[in-house]
Amino acid sequence: MDTTRIEPIPHYREFVVSKPPSVNSMYRFANIKGRLVSYMTKLGKDWFSKELPKIKSPIPSIEDPVMVGLVLFTTRMTQDLDNIFKASMDLLQKGGVLINDNQIVRITAEKRKVSTKVEECVQIFVHVLP
């Protein structure tokens, strides 16, 4: 009899990552043979390679619909809150937390002021929905 214990997939996960660069500086477009193709810049690749180890885990990917909560801790309250969405969602998929970021059916976001650049980060909450 196999007594190997299979751990259930948690219905809640939380991560803290550094504040991502703006979407406009992470992704670019090029016209290749008449087709518009998107690609990731070096800045984007560097951010992902630094942040992926923070969210990778041996826990299997979530397969169900999820709600994602984002809290941006920033020194600049004038910064656009929506600039953190794409990078954060892509990170969840690339890190294996989600199978595909199209599983995200609800997003909540807020920003909070911090005093120094060192404190800037994004807190990501992932809740599995019933």
Beta strands, then each sheet from edge to edge (+ up, - down):
strand 1: 12-17
strand 2: 27-32
strand 3: 35-40
strand 4: 66-74
strand 5: 104-113
strand 6: 121-128
sheet 1: 1+ 6- 4+ 5+
sheet 2: 2+ 3-
end
